[in-house]
Amino acid sequence: MTFAVCALAAAFVAGWWWGQRPVPTPPPPVIDGFLRPLLPVMEPFELRDFDGRPFDLRALAGHWTLLTFGYTRCAEPCAPLLHAFSTLRTEVAARLPGEARIEAWFVSIDAARDAPARLRDFLHEIDPALRGATAPPEALHLLTRQLGVQVMKIGGDAPEDYWFEFPAVVLLIAPDVRPVGEFLPPFDARDVADRILRIADYLAHRNGRNRPD
């Protein structure tokens, strides 16, 4: 009788101990464009959107964000990239569950020539759902440096005759304001949307939720 009680108690303790063990986090999946290891939360920055409102960490928090760079006088690669960018936003938005949502932001690197009205009109011709923001070079650098986006201004013969060299890239920012994805054009919007949803699923499991929202 005593032996049976001891065995039962030992089994109970062993079961309790096993149940208290932390559930191991699965290794990060191999997803093209998924930034691993996870980067830190972004540092403060402040731009202005085309309605004059701040575009900063608070504007990114609580939802998924697609982010790309360019300027309105950029014919290549901006025009093809922005059309693919718009299609990608639509594809992801249609497939995110529940309350989860995604915003798409185009950051102009040419604040001197891309006035708010010009930036708004430029984007609305492509997709009224696209948002735009810009800032002078010093403020813009606070954003670009932490995302690894290098911008180089190249001058022409006249003061207004200049252009930029910059990477054509779409970045994915998680709701906790952490860069988690980088996608290079040309790309298929459905394929990239699949990858974004897989990234979201992994991060949701890692954070102990159904999905980030």
N, C-alpha and C positions, 0 to 999 in steps of 0.2 A: 504493500500500500504506500509506504513511504517512498519507495523507489519510483512508483508511478507518479506520485505527486511531484517529486523532484524533476522527473522527466518532463512532465507537463509544464512546470514552471520554467525549465530551461528552454523548452520549445517556445513558450510565450515570450521570454526575454529575447531569444534569437529572432523571432518574428518582429518584435518591436524594434530591435536594433536595425534589422534589415529595412523596415519601413521608414526609419529615420535617415537612412542614407540619402544624400542628395542625388537627384536624377542627373546623370551626366549629360552635359550639353553635347549634342551631336557635332561632329566636325563640320566646318563650313563646306557647303556644296561647291562643286566646281561649276561656276556659271560665268560665261564670257561677259566681261564688263563689271563683275562684282568686285568691289574694292576690298581686298583682304591683305593684312589684318584690318579690322575695323578702325577707321580713323576717329580721332577725338571730335567732340562736339565743336561746331564752328565758333570762332571768336567774333566779337562785336564788329559790325560794320554798319554804314548807313548810306543808302542811295535814296533817290526820289523816283516814284513811279510817274507815269504820264498824267496822273491826276494831282500831282503835288504831294502825295502822301508818302510817309517813310516806307522804304523797302529795307527791312533789317531782319534781325533774328526773329523778332515777334511775327513778322510777316511770313516766315517759313515754318513756324512751330505749329504742330498739331495736325499736319496733313503732309501728303507726299508732294514733292516739287520736282519738276523738270526744269533745268536751267541751261541756257546756251548764251553765247556771246556773238556780237557782230556790230554792224552799224548800217544805217539805212542806205548809204551810198555804195554799199558792197554788193555787187551783182553776183559774184562767185566768191565763196561758196554759200553766201547767206540765203539767196532765194531758194535754191533746192533744199538746203538744210531746213529752212523754216517751214516749207511745205511738208517735209517728212516729220518735223517736230510737231506740227499741228495734227497730222494723222496719228502720230504716236500718242499724243495727249488724248485724242478721241478714243483710241483703242483701249488705253489703260482705264480711262474714266468709265467706259462701258462695262468693264470687267471687275472693277473693285467692288467688294461686297459691302452691304450695310451702309454705315455712315462714313466710311472711308472715302476720301476724295483726293484729287490731284490738281495742282495748278501748274501752268507752264509760263515761265518767265524768260523774256529776251532782254539781256542786259546790253545796252549800247555802250561801246567803248569810245564813242565820239560825242561827248556831251556838248562840245562847242557848236556842232552843226545839227545835232539831233534834238531840237527843241521838243517840248512835250507834245505839242499838237502834231508835229511832223512824225514823231515816233508812234503816236496813237493811230494816225491815219495809215501809216505804213503797215502796222500790224493788223489793223482791222480789215485791210484789203485781203489779207491772207486768212485770218480767222479772228472774229471778234472776241473769242475766248482767250486769246493770247494777251498776256500782260507785259508791259515794258517798263524799264527803269534805267537810270543812268546817273552819273556823278562825275565831277572833275577828277582828273587823273589820281590825285593824292587819295581821295576817298575811295575811288574805284580799286586802287591797289590793295586796300585793306580786305577786299573780297577776293580779287584774282590771285593774290599771293598764297592764300590758304587753300585754294582749289588747284594750284599748280598751273594756272592759266597765264602764259607769258604773252604780253601785248607789246608790240613794237611799232611806234609811229615813224613813218618814212616820209620825209618832206620832198616836195617838188619844187618847181621854179618859183611859184607864187605862194604867199602865205596860206591861201586857202586850198592850194593844190597839194594834198597829202593823202596818204592811205595808211592802212594798218596791216601788219602781219600778226596773226593770232591763230590758235588752234580751232578747227571746226570740231566741236565736241558737244555732246549732250550729257549733262551730269544729273544724277538722281540724288535728291536730298531726302532723308527719312524724316518722319514727324518729330523725332528728337533732335533735329537740326544737325544731323551727322551725314557727311557725304558717303554714299554707299554704292554708287554705280557710275560708270563712265562708258559711254557708247560712242563709237566713231562711225561717221557716215562713210559711204552710203550703207543704209541698213533697211531691212524689211520691218515695218512698224509692228506687224503681228509677232514676228520673232522676238523683237526687243521687248514688247509687252509681255510675252511669255516669260522672259528672263526677269523682268521687273516683278512679276507676280511670284516667281520662285524665290527671289530675294526677300520679298515681303513675308512669304510663308516661313522662311528660315528665321528671319528676325523676330517674327511673332512667336515661334517656338522657343527661341532663345530668351525672349523677354517674358515667357509664360502667359501669353495672351493668344486669342484666336488669330488676330492679325493686328499690326499697328494701324491706328486710325488717326 
